[in-house]
Each structure stands twice: as structure tokens, then as C-alpha cells.
Amino acid sequence: MGDLMHAVGYRKPLPVDDPESLVDAEVPVPTPAAHELLVRVEAISVNPADVKTRRQADPHGFRILGNDAAGVVVANGPNVSRFVVGDEVYYAGRIDRPGSAAGYQVVNENIVGHKPASIDFGDAAALPLTTITAWEILFDHFGLQPGDAGTLLVIGAAGGVGSMVLQLARARTRLTVLGTAGRGESQKWATEMGAHHIVDRHDLVDSVHAVAPDGVDYIVSPFSRGNIDNYAAVIRPFGHIAAIDEPTGLDLLPLKPKSVAWHWELMFTRPILLPEDPYQHELLEKTAKLVNAGKVRSTATTRLGPLNAETLRDAHARVESSATIGKVVVTR
Ligand SMILES: NC(=O)c1ccc[n+]([C@@H]2O[C@H](COP(=O)([O-])OP(=O)(O)OC[C@H]3O[C@@H](n4cnc5c(N)ncnc54)[C@H](OP(=O)(O)O)[C@@H]3O)[C@@H](O)[C@H]2O)c1
């Protein structure tokens, strides 16, 4: 048997206040296969995806949780071409593989970027999953080019994804950006992240029309349930909407009169179904340049540690509340 490492995961889906909902374990250090890096994990961040997995998915024994990570490459599998041992990296991993809440993790180089040199591991770990999501929506689904203009509405603007949509839209386009944020502190944060106007999600149609009388060209929707009629009212003809949540039974017909394009974004589609595609590697490299140039900043707002089951239960409880601003980070 090879070397062992500490990891945090779960053995059965349980409420987060149950001490068994996340547990510490000793497991073998994984071995990198072709195109994979072995990374010593220095920091992770917690996403709603981690919470949904912990609450719902069969762990098949013991499952290590965690998607986002920042760390150091300590070994390479065969045929790795983009990284050498010692490189500092950040990545969001694959939801169908052992997670990042561990001493070490293997990850395919096609979904890894060099960590921005100007920020530490904790700040870097806040970024990958939400950056990939925001980037794929803006520059892939919406097809926005640097300098494009128009009006973008971001629902949940102070959340993990919203914060990155705002920053990337401001850094790489000339869009006018509207964002929903319901509390004083989330409004302050969304404004810092780049929102030109804060609008009220409980009075969406009127508050959007108050600042954008002709409506909006693009909507980013992390909270779609109950919003389709509102979107139909504020979107412009031939506008685009990207949804990232799981609103079962959604009726999209109200969007037909305006010929609206509805995009589903799942940031794990490329890692799982197109593993040879280096698009996410490239976008993380471009984002690192934006961070190093001071055009995009880390969205870490809460830092916890050390990385163990007790700390991760605390982090999950915060993210489960759906009230977090920016990102919750856990450092080793
Ligand atoms: N498909 C993908 O690839 C992908 C990627 C990332 C995330 N997601 C999903 O997207 C959703 C959001 O993720 P996230 O990380 O941005 O979440 P988050 O960080 O937990 O979002 C929390 C923020 O959203 C606001 N909020 C809470 N409930 C809301 C509602 N019903 N309507 C509008 N705003 C609300 C809150 O601020 P205020 O209440 O103060 O406004 C809070 O600041 C989750 O379901 C997540 O699983 C999907």
C-alpha cells in the first residue's frame, strides 16, 4: 500500500448539523495517469455544488468532497505538457472524481491554470469554478467579444457566480451591468464587483425598467424558479438568458414571443464530456493575467481553517444558507 493522506468527505447524505455529515479519513495518495497532475492542495473553496453532492449523492462508501482548489504540482503523470513540478496552480476539478478536500488530488492538465502570482492560495481557490461558469456564459454562450456593448442583468449578483460575472463583464466588455442584491452588505459588494445599478429581485420588472427602459439584452440566472415571466417582461427581442440552476418542470414558453435564446450552462460539461478540450485551461490562464493586472480580484470574503471535517461543516453551513457574499475559502 502506498502513502496515506488526510481527506474530508462523507459516508451517507446527512444534514450539515450532524457530526457525521462530513468526516475525516486517511486514504491512499492517488497516482496521476496520462495528462494528470498530482497537486498538493493548499486551499479550497466551497460551492453550492459541494452542498448538493453531500446532501443528495450516494457516496459509494467514502467520497472526498470539494471542487475548487489551489496548490502546488508535486508529480506529473505521463504526457503532461503544460506544467512542471513546483508550479502553483488553481482549478475546479471534476464533480465525478475524488474531490479537493484532501492533502493531494489528481487533476487533468486541460482544466488547470497557473495560479495568479499576485494572490495567495486562499484567494486563488475562491476563483476557478465560478470563473469558468461566468466565462463560459459571457464569452461562449453569449458570444460576447471584448468591447461589446449592451445591457446585462445578473441575478444573485453578490453570490459566487454573480461576483465573477460582474467582474469579467466589466473587465472585458462595455456592457451596462444590472445586478440583484437584497441586503445592504450584498449591495455594497455587488457595486464593488462592478454593478452599475442594483435592482430589486422582489420587484424585478419595475426596478429593471427604471434603469433600463428598453429592457436588457442578456440575463444570467442562478435562481430561475418563479422568474420566467419576469424575464419575459424585461428581456429584449432576440435576447439571451443563461441558467445554471436545476429548476425542474420549468415552462419556457413565455419567452417564445420575443424569440429568446435559453442557454444551459454546466461548467462540468467540458471536463466530463470533452476532456481533451483545453478551453478551461486557457480561460484560467487569461483570468490569471487579469488578476495579476489588477483588473479582476479574488472573491474570497470568508477564510476558514484548518482543512478538517469540523471546519468544512462550518463552511457548508454558510454556503447552504444561500446568503453568502463572494466565496467561503478553507486553507490547509
Ligand atoms: N451550472 C453551473 O455550472 C453552476 C456553477 C456554479 C453555480 N451553480 C449554481 O448556481 C446557483 C448559485 O451559485 P452561487 O455560487 O452564485 O451561489 P451563492 O454564492 O450561494 O449565492 C448567494 C447569493 O445569492 C443571493 N440570493 C440568494 N437567494 C436568491 C434568490 N432566490 N434570488 C436571487 N438572489 C438570491 C444572496 O444575496 P441577496 O439575497 O442579498 O441578494 C447571496 O449573496 C447554485 O444553485 C449553484 O449550484 C451552477
The ligand as a MOL file (V3000), in Angstrom:
LIG
                    3D

  0  0  0     0  0            999 V3000
M  V30 BEGIN CTAB
M  V30 COUNTS 48 52 0 0 0
M  V30 BEGIN ATOM
M  V30 1 N -24.2550 25.1570 -13.7310 0
M  V30 2 C -23.0870 25.5150 -13.2390 0
M  V30 3 O -22.0380 25.2900 -13.8490 0
M  V30 4 C -23.0530 26.2150 -11.9180 0
M  V30 5 C -21.8680 26.8060 -11.4830 0
M  V30 6 C -21.8760 27.4910 -10.2750 0
M  V30 7 C -23.0520 27.5770 -9.5500 0
M  V30 8 N -24.1780 26.9700 -9.9960 0 CHG=1
M  V30 9 C -25.4510 27.0800 -9.2360 0
M  V30 10 O -25.8570 28.4400 -9.2420 0
M  V30 11 C -26.5070 28.7510 -8.0340 0
M  V30 12 C -25.8440 29.9740 -7.4300 0
M  V30 13 O -24.4850 29.6840 -7.1360 0
M  V30 14 P -23.5790 30.7410 -6.3500 0
M  V30 15 O -22.3100 30.0550 -6.0100 0
M  V30 16 O -23.5320 32.0190 -7.0770 0 CHG=-1
M  V30 17 O -24.4960 30.9080 -5.0390 0
M  V30 18 P -24.2390 31.7230 -3.7070 0
M  V30 19 O -22.8810 32.3000 -3.6840 0
M  V30 20 O -24.6560 30.8330 -2.5800 0
M  V30 21 O -25.3210 32.9100 -3.8370 0
M  V30 22 C -25.6940 33.5800 -2.6920 0
M  V30 23 C -26.1500 34.9970 -3.0520 0
M  V30 24 O -27.3220 34.9500 -3.8520 0
M  V30 25 C -28.3140 35.8600 -3.3710 0
M  V30 26 N -29.5760 35.0890 -3.3750 0
M  V30 27 C -29.9530 34.0900 -2.5450 0
M  V30 28 N -31.1490 33.5740 -2.9220 0
M  V30 29 C -31.5180 34.2570 -4.0400 0
M  V30 30 C -32.6560 34.2090 -4.9160 0
M  V30 31 N -33.6550 33.3140 -4.7150 0
M  V30 32 N -32.7180 35.0550 -5.9610 0
M  V30 33 C -31.7130 35.9530 -6.1920 0
M  V30 34 N -30.6170 36.0610 -5.3950 0
M  V30 35 C -30.5300 35.2160 -4.3370 0
M  V30 36 C -27.8810 36.2990 -1.9810 0
M  V30 37 O -27.8170 37.7310 -1.8830 0
M  V30 38 P -29.0830 38.6740 -1.6010 0
M  V30 39 O -30.1900 37.7980 -1.0750 0
M  V30 40 O -28.5960 39.7000 -0.6030 0
M  V30 41 O -29.4040 39.2860 -2.9150 0
M  V30 42 C -26.4300 35.7870 -1.8220 0
M  V30 43 O -25.4820 36.8330 -1.7830 0
M  V30 44 C -26.4580 27.4790 -7.2060 0
M  V30 45 O -27.6530 26.7320 -7.3850 0
M  V30 46 C -25.2990 26.7130 -7.7910 0
M  V30 47 O -25.3510 25.3050 -7.5920 0
M  V30 48 C -24.2070 26.2880 -11.1630 0
M  V30 END ATOM
M  V30 BEGIN BOND
M  V30 1 1 1 2
M  V30 2 2 2 3
M  V30 3 1 2 4
M  V30 4 1 4 5
M  V30 5 2 4 48
M  V30 6 2 5 6
M  V30 7 1 6 7
M  V30 8 2 7 8
M  V30 9 1 8 9
M  V30 10 1 8 48
M  V30 11 1 9 10
M  V30 12 1 9 46
M  V30 13 1 10 11
M  V30 14 1 11 12
M  V30 15 1 11 44
M  V30 16 1 12 13
M  V30 17 1 13 14
M  V30 18 2 14 15
M  V30 19 1 14 16
M  V30 20 1 14 17
M  V30 21 1 17 18
M  V30 22 2 18 19
M  V30 23 1 18 20
M  V30 24 1 18 21
M  V30 25 1 21 22
M  V30 26 1 22 23
M  V30 27 1 23 24
M  V30 28 1 23 42
M  V30 29 1 24 25
M  V30 30 1 25 26
M  V30 31 1 25 36
M  V30 32 1 26 27
M  V30 33 1 26 35
M  V30 34 2 27 28
M  V30 35 1 28 29
M  V30 36 1 29 30
M  V30 37 2 29 35
M  V30 38 1 30 31
M  V30 39 2 30 32
M  V30 40 1 32 33
M  V30 41 2 33 34
M  V30 42 1 34 35
M  V30 43 1 36 37
M  V30 44 1 36 42
M  V30 45 1 37 38
M  V30 46 2 38 39
M  V30 47 1 38 40
M  V30 48 1 38 41
M  V30 49 1 42 43
M  V30 50 1 44 45
M  V30 51 1 44 46
M  V30 52 1 46 47
M  V30 END BOND
M  V30 END CTAB
M  END
